[in-house]
């Protein structure tokens, strides 16, 4: 089984999801819901996890969490593992409860967090389980409307402060925010079969790509491709290095070696692992076998031409630095 992409750093925010194996129920009784919430509270005490929103949905769950100690994997191993043990003991069953590895999307610390709180709390309404968010018991929605100490474990002050600075206005603003239409772009993104590993603006995503791509690139982690610079960034970096317009990348002339174009093909394949057909499409080459031939010849040149290898490395380092400044 391939490994999912995990990006860990202090105070990172994540939207975490997991589903029951084969679509089976992971919450059968009231005691199951209470048990899972108790396990969340244990993780808060044991690992300094911050839970800002949750929704438990019969066959799956959603969490919005922050990890001051950059230990999401440890937290989720406890939550999923301990809950599975207690569920199995309660229902006299054995084996795996969840379908596999949990999904975690690292989220920018900005308005995306509020949109995710609303998305998570609206799940029961969106699925037709209830007509109003207030009517669903197994989410943190009512915790945002309550001043009771029983909700002190929920890490909500930071999210509420994004809606209103004065505590006396926060619950009203939260209610107003929940009444607004959900963000259509977010809904489309989270409805995809293949979810992204990052959620935020371009600057946030570029910084993560620049910082973590080299560390996370691995054949067993296909999602690491999401951290790679896109082909347009590769073309832009090459054009900047050679001081030429993008049109020059597409020029072909028999027996003339177009080094910038060949470098673009090579880096697209080497950094991104894109298909030859897709690379050809971006560089206006119709035949994928032509793309393959150019890449192989370019690699041969790199082995014999130290200067060419240095130029490739310069452009590659430029791409890795993008987003860090």
Backbone bond lengths (Angstrom), bond angles and torsions (degrees), N, CA, C in turn:
res aa  C-N    CA-C-N  psi(-1)  N-CA   C-N-CA  omega(-1)  CA-C   N-CA-C  phi
1 X - - - 1.471 - - 1.529 109.59 -
2 X 1.322 117.15 130.68 1.454 120.52 178.59 1.523 110.25 -68.62
3 X 1.330 114.90 150.18 1.460 119.97 -179.31 1.512 110.33 -87.34
4 X 1.340 117.81 142.87 1.464 119.56 175.72 1.514 110.70 -77.02
5 X 1.310 115.59 158.30 1.462 121.16 177.24 1.522 109.59 -74.55
6 X 1.326 117.43 127.79 1.453 122.54 176.93 1.527 109.33 -123.13
7 X 1.300 116.90 122.29 1.455 122.57 177.43 1.527 107.28 -113.48
8 X 1.321 116.63 114.64 1.463 121.46 -177.58 1.526 110.40 -117.15
9 X 1.309 117.04 132.38 1.463 121.87 170.51 1.523 107.55 -158.48
10 X 1.333 118.47 155.72 1.464 120.71 -176.66 1.528 112.25 -57.83
11 X 1.327 115.41 135.27 1.468 124.15 177.17 1.525 113.82 68.27
12 X 1.325 117.04 19.89 1.467 119.85 176.30 1.526 110.07 -69.50
13 X 1.322 115.17 148.52 1.467 122.58 175.86 1.530 109.10 -105.82
14 X 1.334 116.22 144.06 1.456 120.36 -179.32 1.529 111.26 -140.04
15 X 1.315 114.68 143.39 1.460 121.26 164.48 1.524 105.08 -99.38
16 X 1.331 116.19 114.26 1.460 122.04 -174.79 1.524 109.69 -111.27
17 X 1.337 116.59 136.31 1.456 122.35 -179.70 1.527 109.74 -137.83
18 X 1.319 115.49 149.43 1.458 120.31 170.56 1.521 108.67 -155.27
19 X 1.334 115.99 150.85 1.471 121.97 -176.76 1.524 111.14 -124.99
20 X 1.296 114.42 159.27 1.448 119.97 176.61 1.516 111.95 -68.55
21 X 1.312 115.91 149.98 1.465 121.37 178.08 1.526 110.04 -60.11
22 X 1.332 115.54 130.51 1.469 122.34 179.68 1.530 112.43 56.09
23 X 1.335 116.87 29.46 1.449 120.70 178.16 1.514 114.10 73.67
24 X 1.334 116.98 14.59 1.458 120.23 -178.24 1.527 111.48 -75.49
25 X 1.320 115.71 161.63 1.454 121.14 179.61 1.527 110.67 -69.21
26 X 1.326 114.94 137.55 1.469 120.40 172.75 1.531 110.58 -109.59
27 X 1.337 115.51 -10.31 1.465 121.47 173.86 1.532 106.89 -129.94
28 X 1.320 116.02 112.63 1.455 120.93 -176.32 1.519 111.37 -105.95
29 X 1.310 116.67 -40.28 1.465 121.61 -176.24 1.522 110.83 -125.68
30 X 1.317 115.98 169.01 1.466 121.69 175.41 1.524 110.26 -55.85
31 X 1.319 117.13 -38.88 1.455 120.69 -179.43 1.527 111.84 -61.95
32 X 1.335 117.11 -32.91 1.468 120.25 178.51 1.527 110.70 -65.11
33 X 1.325 116.43 -45.91 1.461 120.00 178.68 1.528 110.20 -60.69
34 X 1.322 116.53 -46.44 1.463 120.68 179.47 1.524 111.18 -61.81
35 X 1.321 115.55 -37.71 1.462 120.32 179.58 1.525 111.36 -64.15
36 X 1.327 116.58 -45.02 1.463 119.70 -178.81 1.531 110.43 -62.89
37 X 1.325 117.05 -42.44 1.463 120.62 178.59 1.522 110.40 -63.22
38 X 1.325 117.29 -38.05 1.467 120.86 176.64 1.525 110.95 -63.10
39 X 1.330 116.77 -39.42 1.469 120.90 178.47 1.535 109.96 -66.36
40 X 1.321 117.50 -38.71 1.466 120.52 174.75 1.531 110.40 -57.98
41 X 1.313 116.35 -45.72 1.455 120.92 -179.08 1.526 111.44 -64.80
42 X 1.333 116.73 -34.74 1.464 120.35 175.14 1.530 110.53 -63.11
43 X 1.333 116.51 -42.93 1.465 120.89 -179.87 1.526 110.71 -63.28
44 X 1.332 116.67 -35.33 1.461 120.94 176.93 1.524 110.29 -61.90
45 X 1.323 116.48 -44.13 1.457 121.51 -179.13 1.529 112.10 -71.18
46 X 1.321 116.38 -40.93 1.463 120.52 -174.24 1.521 113.56 -78.07
47 X 1.335 116.91 -37.24 1.460 120.18 -168.88 1.532 114.04 -124.68
48 X 1.331 117.48 11.97 1.466 122.13 179.82 1.528 112.25 59.66
49 X 1.328 116.16 24.41 1.461 120.85 176.77 1.525 109.70 -65.63
50 X 1.304 116.53 143.59 1.465 122.06 174.47 1.533 108.44 -112.85
51 X 1.309 115.70 119.82 1.465 121.14 179.04 1.520 108.05 -105.64
52 X 1.334 116.22 114.94 1.459 120.38 -176.56 1.520 113.21 -101.98
53 X 1.296 118.26 -19.40 1.473 121.02 176.56 1.518 108.68 -162.10
54 X 1.336 115.03 149.80 1.464 119.98 174.64 1.516 109.17 -152.25
55 X 1.317 115.47 157.05 1.457 122.35 171.87 1.527 107.16 -150.54
56 X 1.324 115.62 123.67 1.454 122.02 -178.62 1.516 108.08 -104.98
57 X 1.346 117.35 121.65 1.460 122.03 -164.13 1.529 115.14 -125.27
58 X 1.316 118.57 49.97 1.465 124.43 176.75 1.532 112.49 64.48
59 X 1.332 117.93 -61.68 1.466 120.39 -177.59 1.530 113.32 -105.08
60 X 1.318 117.26 -4.63 1.469 119.40 -177.50 1.524 110.13 -161.50
61 X 1.326 114.84 174.30 1.466 119.35 176.25 1.526 110.58 -139.54
62 X 1.320 114.70 158.55 1.464 123.16 173.76 1.518 108.25 -126.69
63 X 1.334 116.68 138.53 1.454 121.72 175.34 1.526 109.44 -133.13
64 X 1.322 116.33 147.20 1.460 121.99 166.47 1.518 105.56 -118.85
65 X 1.326 116.91 113.98 1.459 120.86 -172.68 1.524 110.65 -132.60
66 X 1.332 114.01 158.99 1.465 121.76 173.00 1.519 108.49 -126.47
67 X 1.343 116.09 142.48 1.468 121.33 -176.89 1.529 110.37 -120.24
68 X 1.330 118.47 90.98 1.471 120.26 177.70 1.521 113.20 -56.10
69 X 1.355 116.40 -30.80 1.462 120.37 -176.62 1.523 113.61 -100.27
70 X 1.318 117.85 14.38 1.478 122.18 176.93 1.529 111.66 54.09
71 X 1.327 116.75 46.05 1.467 120.57 -172.73 1.527 112.28 -129.04
72 X 1.320 117.27 40.89 1.460 120.07 -177.58 1.528 111.93 -57.20
73 X 1.316 117.98 -44.19 1.465 120.25 -177.22 1.523 111.00 -59.85
74 X 1.309 116.74 -42.18 1.461 119.77 179.10 1.527 110.75 -65.33
75 X 1.320 117.23 -42.31 1.469 121.40 178.88 1.526 111.20 -60.59
76 X 1.335 116.25 -46.81 1.456 119.71 -175.42 1.522 111.90 -73.29
77 X 1.325 116.85 -29.07 1.466 119.27 175.09 1.529 109.64 -63.16
78 X 1.329 115.80 -39.34 1.471 120.25 177.62 1.527 110.38 -68.53
79 X 1.331 117.34 -49.23 1.469 120.88 -175.28 1.527 110.98 -61.31
80 X 1.325 116.90 -53.02 1.466 119.85 -177.45 1.529 111.98 -69.08
81 X 1.322 115.69 -40.75 1.461 119.02 -176.64 1.514 113.32 -69.88
82 X 1.323 116.65 -48.22 1.464 120.18 -178.29 1.524 110.85 -67.55
83 X 1.345 116.47 -41.13 1.464 117.93 179.31 1.529 110.70 -63.50
84 X 1.325 117.33 -41.45 1.465 120.57 178.63 1.531 110.61 -59.58
85 X 1.319 117.21 -44.70 1.467 120.57 178.94 1.527 111.39 -58.97
86 X 1.323 116.19 -45.26 1.470 119.98 -177.02 1.529 111.29 -71.70
87 X 1.328 116.97 -37.32 1.461 121.09 177.11 1.531 109.53 -62.68
88 X 1.327 116.30 -48.20 1.466 120.00 -178.75 1.527 111.65 -61.86
89 X 1.321 116.15 -40.25 1.459 119.26 179.44 1.529 111.07 -66.52
90 X 1.328 116.03 -41.33 1.469 121.20 -178.95 1.520 111.56 -65.13
91 X 1.344 117.09 -37.45 1.465 120.58 -174.15 1.529 112.83 -105.82
92 X 1.325 115.97 8.95 1.477 121.24 176.91 1.527 112.03 54.25
93 X 1.320 115.02 48.11 1.465 120.57 176.75 1.524 108.20 -126.25
94 X 1.335 115.54 170.85 1.458 120.83 179.27 1.519 109.99 -132.31
95 X 1.326 114.40 162.91 1.459 119.50 171.70 1.508 114.71 96.85
96 X 1.311 112.79 -169.91 1.459 122.12 -174.80 1.528 110.67 -71.65
97 X 1.318 116.51 135.43 1.467 121.21 177.95 1.521 110.76 -97.66
98 X 1.325 116.52 -47.36 1.464 120.85 -178.99 1.521 110.19 -90.71
99 X 1.320 115.83 158.33 1.464 119.95 -169.96 1.529 113.38 -74.88
100 X 1.315 117.77 -13.50 1.460 120.00 -179.41 1.507 109.83 161.28
101 X 1.302 115.13 -148.60 1.454 119.95 -178.67 1.522 110.47 -68.32
102 X 1.320 115.30 141.00 1.464 120.75 178.76 1.530 110.23 -69.23
103 X 1.303 115.96 157.93 1.465 121.90 175.94 1.519 108.50 -101.80
104 X 1.327 117.08 130.90 1.462 121.69 178.86 1.519 109.54 -130.29
105 X 1.318 116.50 121.95 1.468 122.72 176.32 1.513 107.51 -104.35
106 X 1.322 117.44 121.03 1.457 120.12 176.70 1.531 108.16 -77.56
107 X 1.341 116.37 134.83 1.467 121.96 -167.71 1.531 110.81 -122.33
108 X 1.314 116.48 139.18 1.459 121.46 176.59 1.524 110.49 -66.33
109 X 1.330 115.49 144.46 1.461 120.46 179.87 1.530 109.27 -83.96
110 X 1.315 115.75 74.63 1.464 121.23 178.75 1.528 108.09 -154.38
111 X 1.309 117.62 -149.59 1.460 120.82 -175.05 1.528 112.79 -61.42
112 X 1.329 117.13 -19.13 1.465 119.19 177.56 1.525 111.13 -60.02
113 X 1.335 117.24 -32.36 1.463 120.24 179.37 1.522 110.76 -63.36
114 X 1.314 116.96 -46.23 1.467 120.44 178.93 1.527 110.77 -63.02
115 X 1.321 116.45 -41.97 1.463 119.29 179.46 1.528 110.96 -62.07
116 X 1.332 116.35 -35.30 1.463 119.74 178.96 1.526 111.85 -72.38
117 X 1.330 117.12 -36.29 1.466 119.50 174.80 1.523 109.38 -57.99
118 X 1.321 116.28 -46.68 1.462 120.05 179.14 1.521 111.40 -65.05
119 X 1.316 117.01 -42.55 1.463 120.80 179.01 1.529 110.47 -60.10
120 X 1.312 116.50 -46.54 1.473 120.99 -178.66 1.519 110.74 -63.96
121 X 1.325 117.32 -45.59 1.464 120.49 -177.13 1.531 112.62 -71.96
122 X 1.326 117.41 -23.15 1.464 120.60 -179.77 1.528 112.74 -85.99
123 X 1.324 117.75 -4.88 1.467 120.23 -177.27 1.523 113.84 -53.20
124 X 1.334 119.89 -46.61 1.475 119.23 -179.51 1.522 112.96 -63.73
125 X 1.335 117.22 -32.97 1.469 120.97 178.36 1.521 109.44 -72.52
126 X 1.321 115.96 -44.65 1.464 121.08 -178.18 1.529 111.26 -61.85
127 X 1.321 116.30 -32.95 1.466 120.51 -178.67 1.523 113.14 -87.82
128 X 1.342 116.64 -4.02 1.452 119.98 178.08 1.524 114.58 84.24
129 X 1.321 118.15 10.81 1.463 120.80 -179.65 1.527 112.07 -73.37
130 X 1.338 116.29 -34.87 1.466 122.01 177.10 1.530 108.17 -141.16
131 X 1.316 115.49 165.71 1.464 119.93 178.35 1.526 111.77 -90.46
132 X 1.338 116.76 -28.60 1.466 121.39 -178.65 1.527 109.51 -131.01
133 X 1.329 115.50 146.55 1.463 119.72 178.19 1.527 111.33 -60.30
134 X 1.322 117.43 -32.42 1.470 121.00 -179.95 1.523 111.79 -60.57
135 X 1.327 116.70 -25.83 1.462 120.75 -173.95 1.530 113.36 -83.32
136 X 1.345 116.30 -7.08 1.470 118.12 -176.84 1.523 109.17 -99.67
137 X 1.310 115.27 124.73 1.460 120.92 -173.26 1.517 114.05 -81.90
138 X 1.334 117.04 -29.93 1.463 119.31 -167.15 1.527 112.51 -99.30
139 X 1.309 116.27 45.31 1.462 122.39 171.60 1.525 107.94 -139.82
140 X 1.304 116.29 172.04 1.462 121.16 -179.67 1.521 112.45 -89.42
141 X 1.329 117.93 5.81 1.462 121.37 -178.31 1.530 111.94 -53.78
142 X 1.326 116.74 -51.62 1.459 119.21 -177.16 1.522 111.91 -67.53
143 X 1.324 117.08 -21.54 1.459 120.14 173.85 1.517 112.26 -65.11
144 X 1.338 116.77 -30.74 1.469 120.60 178.21 1.531 111.51 -74.37
145 X 1.324 116.74 -18.36 1.463 121.36 -179.84 1.523 111.71 -99.95
146 X 1.325 116.68 0.35 1.460 120.87 -175.08 1.526 111.18 -113.88
147 X 1.327 114.75 146.65 1.463 121.37 173.72 1.521 111.27 -105.91
148 X 1.322 116.74 7.86 1.459 122.14 -178.06 1.529 111.12 -66.94
149 X 1.336 115.98 143.22 1.457 121.66 179.46 1.525 112.29 -64.63
150 X 1.332 117.21 -19.01 1.462 118.85 -179.26 1.523 111.77 -64.18
151 X 1.345 116.63 -16.30 1.459 120.89 179.14 1.530 112.38 -100.93
152 X 1.322 117.49 10.69 1.465 119.72 -177.84 1.527 112.88 -62.48
153 X 1.322 116.57 -23.03 1.465 119.22 179.76 1.519 112.42 -72.24
154 X 1.325 116.89 -19.27 1.466 121.69 -179.11 1.526 109.38 -79.98
155 X 1.309 116.14 127.23 1.472 121.37 -177.55 1.536 109.18 -84.34
156 X 1.336 115.13 76.46 1.462 119.97 -175.82 1.527 115.17 -107.57
157 X 1.348 120.91 -19.67 1.475 119.38 -176.45 1.526 114.11 -55.03
158 X 1.352 116.91 -41.19 1.464 118.91 -178.64 1.524 111.15 -63.29
159 X 1.334 116.83 -43.63 1.471 120.23 -179.71 1.522 110.68 -65.77
160 X 1.330 117.21 -43.14 1.466 120.55 179.89 1.529 111.14 -65.14
161 X 1.330 117.26 -33.72 1.470 119.83 179.61 1.522 111.81 -67.15
162 X 1.343 116.72 -21.32 1.458 119.73 176.09 1.526 111.33 -72.76
163 X 1.332 116.19 -20.25 1.465 121.12 179.30 1.512 112.26 -91.88
164 X 1.337 116.69 -35.61 1.470 121.03 -179.58 1.522 108.79 -159.67
165 X 1.321 117.25 137.51 1.462 120.69 -179.10 1.523 111.17 -72.47
166 X 1.310 117.00 -40.94 1.457 121.02 -177.43 1.529 110.14 -81.18
167 X 1.333 115.06 127.45 1.462 120.26 -176.38 1.521 111.94 -57.91
168 X 1.333 117.24 -33.89 1.456 120.72 -178.12 1.511 114.30 -66.07
169 X 1.330 117.14 -17.31 1.473 121.50 -178.16 1.523 112.56 -103.99
170 X 1.304 117.53 -7.96 1.465 120.52 -169.30 1.520 113.51 -67.97
171 X 1.317 117.28 -44.30 1.464 118.86 -178.70 1.525 111.42 -65.33
172 X 1.332 116.37 -37.84 1.462 120.22 177.50 1.528 110.35 -63.72
173 X 1.336 115.80 -43.80 1.461 119.50 179.75 1.530 111.53 -67.32
174 X 1.326 116.28 -35.05 1.459 119.26 176.32 1.524 110.17 -63.73
175 X 1.307 116.56 -44.94 1.463 120.57 178.57 1.528 110.52 -59.25
176 X 1.325 116.22 -43.61 1.470 120.59 178.93 1.522 110.07 -62.51
177 X 1.328 116.47 -44.50 1.461 121.36 -178.82 1.521 111.24 -62.17
178 X 1.314 117.02 -41.55 1.455 120.58 179.55 1.525 111.88 -66.30
179 X 1.308 117.21 -24.36 1.458 120.78 179.15 1.518 113.74 -80.38
180 X 1.325 116.86 -11.47 1.459 120.37 179.55 1.529 110.62 -78.42
181 X 1.317 116.06 158.59 1.470 121.08 178.45 1.528 109.84 -65.46
182 X 1.309 115.84 143.36 1.451 119.72 178.42 1.526 110.65 -70.32
183 X 1.324 114.98 154.24 1.452 121.73 179.91 1.531 110.02 -68.67
184 X 1.327 116.73 117.72 1.463 120.73 -175.48 1.527 112.54 -64.53
185 X 1.325 116.23 -37.01 1.466 119.29 179.47 1.520 110.37 -63.77
186 X 1.334 116.35 -42.57 1.465 120.12 178.29 1.523 110.81 -63.82
187 X 1.324 116.79 -42.76 1.463 120.23 179.28 1.526 111.16 -60.09
188 X 1.325 116.70 -43.35 1.469 119.89 179.56 1.526 110.42 -64.98
189 X 1.329 116.36 -42.28 1.465 120.82 -178.46 1.519 111.17 -61.94
190 X 1.334 116.33 -44.53 1.466 120.12 -176.00 1.525 112.84 -82.30
191 X 1.333 116.97 -3.57 1.463 120.10 175.22 1.530 111.76 -94.43
192 X 1.339 116.45 -5.73 1.454 120.26 -179.23 1.521 111.08 -67.32
193 X 1.317 115.60 145.32 1.456 119.78 177.07 1.518 110.29 -64.89
194 X 1.328 116.18 -38.93 1.462 121.10 176.96 1.518 108.00 -105.39
195 X 1.313 116.04 102.73 1.457 121.01 -175.60 1.525 110.87 -76.97
196 X 1.331 117.36 151.80 1.462 119.80 176.47 1.523 110.22 -71.81
197 X 1.310 116.93 163.62 1.464 121.31 176.02 1.516 111.56 -96.26
198 X 1.340 116.52 -10.97 1.463 121.39 -178.41 1.519 109.17 -136.41
199 X 1.327 116.01 146.14 1.456 120.97 178.85 1.514 108.19 -139.12
200 X 1.327 116.18 116.54 1.455 120.52 -179.03 1.509 110.46 169.96
201 X 1.331 115.48 -172.15 1.459 119.37 179.72 1.531 109.62 -78.25
202 X 1.330 115.28 174.93 1.465 120.24 -175.12 1.522 112.46 -61.59
203 X 1.344 116.51 -37.35 1.465 119.78 -179.09 1.529 111.08 -64.54
204 X 1.330 116.34 -43.03 1.463 120.95 179.71 1.526 110.47 -62.84
205 X 1.316 117.04 -46.63 1.464 121.15 -177.93 1.525 110.74 -66.75
206 X 1.337 116.84 -39.11 1.467 119.90 179.03 1.520 111.51 -63.34
207 X 1.326 117.03 -38.78 1.464 120.38 179.49 1.526 110.88 -65.52
208 X 1.332 116.23 -42.12 1.462 118.93 178.53 1.518 111.09 -64.74
209 X 1.319 116.70 -42.48 1.454 120.24 179.09 1.520 110.69 -59.82
210 X 1.346 115.57 -46.07 1.456 119.84 -177.03 1.523 111.69 -65.46
211 X 1.314 117.24 -37.11 1.467 121.12 -174.67 1.517 113.19 -81.60
212 X 1.344 117.01 -35.94 1.461 119.22 -168.45 1.518 115.35 -111.32
213 X 1.331 119.39 -10.22 1.459 119.29 -174.53 1.521 111.77 -59.78
214 X 1.332 117.87 -49.09 1.462 120.12 -177.67 1.523 111.31 -65.16
215 X 1.323 116.98 -34.50 1.461 120.33 -178.60 1.521 111.80 -72.33
216 X 1.333 116.66 -35.42 1.462 120.77 -170.86 1.522 114.18 -98.79
217 X 1.344 117.44 -9.90 1.468 118.87 -176.23 1.527 110.03 -64.27
218 X 1.313 115.91 119.67 1.466 119.95 -176.19 1.521 109.05 -161.01
219 X 1.327 116.43 141.20 1.460 120.62 -177.26 1.529 111.35 -63.12
220 X 1.352 117.11 -26.85 1.455 120.22 -179.35 1.528 112.73 -86.38
221 X 1.324 116.29 -0.09 1.472 120.45 179.36 1.525 107.83 -124.54
222 X 1.339 118.24 77.68 1.465 120.48 -176.81 1.522 113.23 -57.04
223 X 1.347 116.91 -30.81 1.458 119.33 -178.44 1.527 112.39 -66.42
224 X 1.344 117.54 -15.22 1.465 119.30 179.31 1.525 110.86 -61.30
225 X 1.331 116.47 -19.98 1.464 120.46 175.86 1.519 111.16 -58.56
226 X 1.348 116.60 -28.32 1.460 119.76 179.60 1.521 112.14 -64.32
227 X 1.330 117.13 -20.92 1.457 121.31 179.32 1.524 112.02 -85.80
228 X 1.317 117.33 -13.94 1.460 120.81 -176.55 1.522 110.97 -69.87
229 X 1.341 117.58 149.19 1.465 119.39 173.56 1.519 109.92 -61.41
230 X 1.317 117.64 142.96 1.460 118.55 179.86 1.527 109.72 -76.96
231 X 1.311 116.33 169.32 1.468 120.32 -173.71 1.520 111.47 -64.58
232 X 1.330 116.72 -33.67 1.465 118.61 178.30 1.523 110.85 -64.87
233 X 1.334 117.28 -36.83 1.465 120.30 175.69 1.520 111.07 -65.86
234 X 1.320 116.27 -38.81 1.464 120.15 178.46 1.528 110.25 -62.73
235 X 1.322 115.94 -45.83 1.475 119.38 -179.95 1.527 110.82 -63.24
236 X 1.331 116.40 -41.11 1.467 120.41 -179.39 1.523 110.96 -63.92
237 X 1.328 117.43 -41.52 1.463 120.90 179.99 1.524 111.11 -65.35
238 X 1.325 116.39 -40.34 1.466 120.11 179.79 1.524 110.53 -67.16
239 X 1.314 116.70 -43.77 1.471 119.97 178.97 1.523 110.92 -62.29
240 X 1.332 115.79 -38.05 1.460 119.27 177.87 1.513 111.94 -66.42
241 X 1.301 117.12 -40.87 1.461 120.58 -179.06 1.528 111.59 -66.60
242 X 1.328 115.98 -42.44 1.470 119.77 -177.90 1.527 112.82 -90.91
243 X 1.337 115.94 -3.02 1.473 121.38 179.92 1.529 111.39 54.78
244 X 1.321 114.78 58.38 1.463 119.39 179.15 1.530 109.60 -141.31
245 X 1.322 115.46 162.73 1.456 120.86 178.62 1.525 109.50 -79.77
246 X 1.331 115.87 159.35 1.453 119.99 -177.62 1.522 111.92 -62.00
247 X 1.328 117.41 -30.43 1.466 120.39 179.49 1.525 112.35 -56.66
248 X 1.344 115.48 -30.83 1.468 118.89 -178.75 1.523 112.14 -66.25
249 X 1.329 116.90 -21.93 1.457 119.61 179.55 1.521 112.17 -69.38
250 X 1.320 116.20 -20.17 1.457 119.95 -173.82 1.525 112.80 -100.96
251 X 1.338 116.24 -1.00 1.460 119.33 -177.44 1.530 110.77 -72.68
252 X 1.300 116.00 136.42 1.468 121.36 176.33 1.525 108.60 -129.70
253 X 1.306 114.87 137.37 1.459 120.52 177.61 1.519 107.52 -148.09
254 X 1.315 115.81 128.13 1.456 120.89 -174.89 1.531 110.70 -53.67
255 X 1.337 115.25 132.68 1.465 123.71 176.13 1.526 113.22 69.11
256 X 1.344 117.78 9.30 1.468 120.99 177.81 1.537 108.26 -111.84
257 X 1.324 116.21 124.79 1.467 121.83 -177.87 1.524 109.63 -83.97
258 X 1.333 116.76 115.56 1.467 122.03 177.30 1.537 107.36 -92.40
259 X 1.324 115.10 90.04 1.467 120.24 -174.26 1.530 112.94 -59.52
260 X 1.344 119.95 -46.66 1.475 119.48 -179.74 1.529 112.90 -59.13
261 X 1.344 115.89 -42.53 1.460 118.55 179.54 1.528 110.49 -64.91
262 X 1.303 117.10 -45.04 1.459 120.83 -179.55 1.531 110.95 -61.91
263 X 1.332 116.02 -38.33 1.460 119.38 177.54 1.521 110.83 -64.53
264 X 1.337 115.85 -38.99 1.456 119.96 178.14 1.520 112.28 -62.14
265 X 1.321 115.94 -42.08 1.465 120.50 177.70 1.523 110.35 -64.18
266 X 1.325 115.67 -45.42 1.459 120.37 -177.80 1.529 111.63 -62.91
267 X 1.342 117.48 -47.59 1.467 120.30 -177.73 1.525 111.56 -67.96
268 X 1.320 117.18 -33.75 1.463 119.97 177.36 1.521 110.95 -63.80
269 X 1.326 114.93 -36.85 1.465 119.80 178.74 1.533 110.89 -77.75
270 X 1.322 116.74 -43.20 1.454 121.97 -173.69 1.530 112.53 -73.01
271 X 1.320 117.07 -42.96 1.466 120.26 -176.84 1.520 112.46 -85.30
272 X 1.321 116.68 -36.05 1.457 120.46 -172.92 1.527 114.19 -104.06
273 X 1.320 116.25 -23.52 1.458 118.68 -176.22 1.515 112.38 68.57
274 X 1.345 117.33 24.26 1.462 120.18 -178.65 1.524 111.54 -66.69
275 X 1.315 115.23 157.23 1.463 120.00 176.99 1.523 109.92 -67.78
276 X 1.317 115.39 153.23 1.461 119.73 178.19 1.520 110.79 -60.95
277 X 1.313 116.77 -36.79 1.470 121.29 179.79 1.521 110.62 -63.69
278 X 1.332 117.34 -43.69 1.465 120.45 -178.78 1.518 111.20 -68.23
279 X 1.342 116.55 -39.53 1.462 120.09 177.97 1.529 109.81 -63.15
280 X 1.318 116.45 -44.92 1.460 119.95 178.95 1.517 112.17 -59.21
281 X 1.315 116.57 -39.22 1.461 121.18 179.22 1.519 110.86 -59.89
282 X 1.327 117.23 -41.80 1.459 121.56 -178.72 1.526 112.71 -73.16
283 X 1.339 116.71 -23.36 1.462 119.70 -178.76 1.532 111.95 -111.06
284 X 1.339 115.19 16.01 1.464 122.15 174.88 1.530 112.54 59.40
285 X 1.341 115.37 43.85 1.458 121.55 175.53 1.528 107.19 -118.40
286 X 1.311 116.97 119.05 1.466 121.01 -172.75 1.529 113.42 -75.68
287 X 1.318 116.80 -35.00 1.463 120.71 -173.17 1.532 110.34 -97.90
288 X 1.336 117.44 118.72 1.465 119.98 -177.78 1.523 111.86 -65.67
289 X 1.341 117.10 -27.11 1.465 119.30 178.28 1.530 110.58 -67.16
290 X 1.329 116.40 -30.28 1.465 120.19 175.29 1.519 110.33 -65.35
291 X 1.345 116.11 -41.57 1.459 120.69 177.32 1.519 109.81 -59.48
292 X 1.326 116.46 -46.12 1.458 120.97 -179.44 1.525 111.40 -60.52
293 X 1.318 116.56 -43.57 1.471 120.84 -178.46 1.522 111.11 -63.87
294 X 1.335 116.49 -42.71 1.468 120.26 -179.62 1.529 110.38 -63.59
295 X 1.336 116.26 -43.25 1.469 120.32 -179.68 1.523 110.89 -63.07
296 X 1.340 117.23 -43.78 1.462 119.79 -178.88 1.525 111.34 -65.73
297 X 1.338 116.94 -41.17 1.463 119.80 177.46 1.524 110.94 -64.90
298 X 1.325 115.64 -36.34 1.470 119.81 179.83 1.530 109.98 -65.77
299 X 1.321 116.58 -41.69 1.471 119.55 178.89 1.540 110.36 -63.98
300 X 1.333 117.26 -38.47 1.462 120.39 177.35 1.528 110.51 -62.40
301 X 1.322 116.27 -41.47 1.471 120.37 179.16 1.525 110.77 -63.87
302 X 1.337 116.14 -40.21 1.461 119.78 -179.53 1.527 111.36 -60.81
303 X 1.335 116.76 -36.25 1.463 120.42 -179.49 1.526 111.69 -67.93
304 X 1.319 117.06 -31.38 1.472 120.91 -176.04 1.524 113.27 -100.37
305 X 1.352 116.70 -15.26 1.464 121.19 -176.05 1.525 109.02 -119.63
306 X 1.320 116.68 99.09 1.467 120.89 -177.54 1.526 111.68 -62.34
307 X 1.318 116.20 -35.51 1.463 119.87 179.74 1.521 111.66 -63.31
308 X 1.332 116.57 -40.30 1.459 120.90 178.51 1.528 109.67 -64.39
309 X 1.323 117.19 -43.78 1.465 120.59 179.13 1.527 110.69 -60.52
310 X 1.328 116.77 -37.83 1.464 120.73 178.67 1.524 111.14 -67.81
311 X 1.325 116.77 -37.31 1.466 119.67 178.65 1.533 110.19 -66.50
312 X 1.310 115.79 -41.50 1.468 119.99 177.29 1.523 110.07 -60.03
313 X 1.319 116.33 -45.54 1.466 120.53 -178.85 1.533 110.99 -64.04
314 X 1.328 116.89 -36.40 1.466 120.60 178.32 1.531 110.53 -61.83
315 X 1.336 116.07 -47.04 1.464 119.73 179.82 1.532 110.13 -66.17
316 X 1.310 116.88 -40.02 1.473 120.37 179.52 1.531 110.54 -61.52
317 X 1.324 116.80 -43.96 1.466 120.38 178.90 1.527 111.13 -64.81
318 X 1.333 116.57 -36.28 1.467 120.17 176.19 1.518 110.44 -60.34
319 X 1.324 116.38 -43.46 1.465 120.92 178.76 1.525 111.43 -64.43
320 X 1.338 117.21 -38.08 1.462 120.67 -179.08 1.525 111.70 -69.67
321 X 1.334 116.10 -29.07 1.474 119.93 -179.18 1.512 112.85 -80.66
322 X 1.303 117.73 -19.73 1.455 121.01 -176.35 1.525 110.28 -58.05
323 X 1.287 115.59 132.71 1.453 120.78 178.14 1.518 113.06 94.96
324 X 1.358 118.36 -12.62 1.451 119.87 -179.25 1.514 111.97 -88.61
325 X 1.307 117.14 -16.72 1.459 118.83 -178.89 1.500 110.53 -91.75
